Amino acid sequence: MKKIIFSFCFVLSAFLWTEELPKIEYDQLSFGEENTLEVMTWNIQNFPKSEYTVDYATGILLAVDADVIGLQEIESDSAFVVLLENLQKQDPENKWNGFRANTNEWEMNLAYLYKSSIINVDSIYQIYPDDEKYHQPFPRKPLVLEFYCFNQKFFIINNHLKAMPGEKNIVRRREACKLLDEYIDSFLPEENVILLGDLNDQLTDPEEENAFTVFLDDKQNYYFADWFIAADSTANWSYPYWKYRSHLDHILISNELFDEFEKEGSDIMTIAINKFMEGGEDSRYKYITDHRPVVLKLNIK
């Protein structure tokens, strides 16, 4: 009898101490549409940040419904595989696929997820791979996704530039942008290029402190699709904490996509998960990540 009572008390105690997870109104995060191309960037901090991160990320990705997602800070390969398996099981019609790089010494790797029912991938590869020569501008090597969608070819360049303020770090980010510009100019001068990622700096900084002048000054060839988010202090910025509030996650398009971005139906937005999650910012930070996703919608038909 004592064993039975002890067992019952143990089970009851375990039940009472089970964490009640905050709910998300996933239907409020919807953005993707059937006849447009959605490209998303998301830093999922130290993925997986908690034992619940994979499930939350699965729900968010399915709700947003982007076609291609460039991810940063994917530390665990096994968790990335589970995330991909979840997407495949819960959304089999879209035939999800993915790729995670594995060259970062701190396991802060870049990755892609994509719907292979829509995205016909040619190749995925890193650029500026020489660590000895390019570690300063690229602590994480840029990851290129080359693919076809709606009978057009695209190149996405996923990045996670050097973090933290200070002149030395700004110089490193500025050098990275110059090298990315050189790469596009040399190898992709007439291609549909989307450069995205956690670029760790603000577009609106003064010129002498701005890491992105090589792109901002070349208005004929480049445009930051999220410029109006960055320039609006009341907008949903991608890094929302009051003390360090800033917009750090960007999506740059080449001039081959200017017309498509100006078409009716094209759009860009930050997905403010916290506004539809119980516990708001604190919950999102605790269970998922410190960054909000940014998603570009292009009418390319």
Helices and strands as residue ranges (DSSP letters): H 2-16, G 26-29, E 37-47, H 53-64, E 68-74, H 77-90, G 92-94, E 96-100, E 109-115, E 120-126, H 131-134, E 143-149, E 152-160, H 167-187, E 192-198, G 207-209, H 213-216, E 222-224, H 227-230, E 249-254, G 255-257, H 258-262, E 267-270, G 273-276, H 280-287, E 294-298
